[in-house]
Amino acid sequence: MPEHDWRANVIDHVRGLIEEAVPDVVEENKWKKASQPDGVPVWSKDGMICTGETYKEKVTLTFAKGAALDDPAGLFNAGFGGNTRRAIEIREGEQLDEQAFKDLVRAAVEQNAA
């Protein structure tokens, strides 16, 4: 992925929203491989909140316990095949509902702490 294409901008934006929602969040880069030489950002507090994976046509934000979270704004649009994870896929030019996303991040932290 080029240094700062649209996908990197989405990850940077999401990072800021997560930090606003959970100021003491921990971010690590995991699972380095040829297609993700810098690894995948993983945000955690009392357990994994979500990951931010970049693909050619989308950025996927996968919530580790997404199936257990209320999503009144309908942000989850992928990952419905399993019984645990849910994901938000963002394509170039799409906007994320910032407040609803921060609410979802806070709910994930609450779920981890429960």
MOKA-V61504 format. One record per residue. N is the residue number from 1. RES is the residue in one small letter. OMEGA is omega in whole degrees, 0 to 359 (* if undefined). Layout:
# MOKA-V61504
((N:RES:OMEGA) (N:RES:OMEGA))
This chain:
# MOKA-V61504
((1:m:176) (2:p:188) (3:e:181) (4:h:173) (5:d:185) (6:w:181) (7:r:177) (8:a:178) (9:n:178) (10:v:180) (11:i:178) (12:d:180) (13:h:179) (14:v:178) (15:r:179) (16:g:179) (17:l:179) (18:i:180) (19:e:175) (20:e:183) (21:a:184) (22:v:186) (23:p:181) (24:d:177) (25:v:175) (26:v:176) (27:e:175) (28:e:173) (29:n:183) (30:k:172) (31:w:177) (32:k:179) (33:k:184) (34:a:182) (35:s:179) (36:q:186) (37:p:178) (38:d:182) (39:g:182) (40:v:177) (41:p:180) (42:v:180) (43:w:185) (44:s:166) (45:k:185) (46:d:183) (47:g:182) (48:m:174) (49:i:180) (50:c:176) (51:t:177) (52:g:183) (53:e:179) (54:t:177) (55:y:183) (56:k:188) (57:e:185) (58:k:168) (59:v:181) (60:t:177) (61:l:184) (62:t:178) (63:f:186) (64:a:180) (65:k:185) (66:g:181) (67:a:181) (68:a:185) (69:l:170) (70:d:181) (71:d:185) (72:p:180) (73:a:178) (74:g:180) (75:l:181) (76:f:180) (77:n:180) (78:a:176) (79:g:183) (80:f:182) (81:g:181) (82:g:181) (83:n:182) (84:t:187) (85:r:169) (86:r:184) (87:a:173) (88:i:176) (89:e:180) (90:i:177) (91:r:183) (92:e:178) (93:g:179) (94:e:180) (95:q:178) (96:l:175) (97:d:189) (98:e:182) (99:q:179) (100:a:178) (101:f:179) (102:k:176) (103:d:179) (104:l:178) (105:v:179) (106:r:178) (107:a:178) (108:a:178) (109:v:178) (110:e:178) (111:q:179) (112:n:184) (113:a:184) (114:a:*))
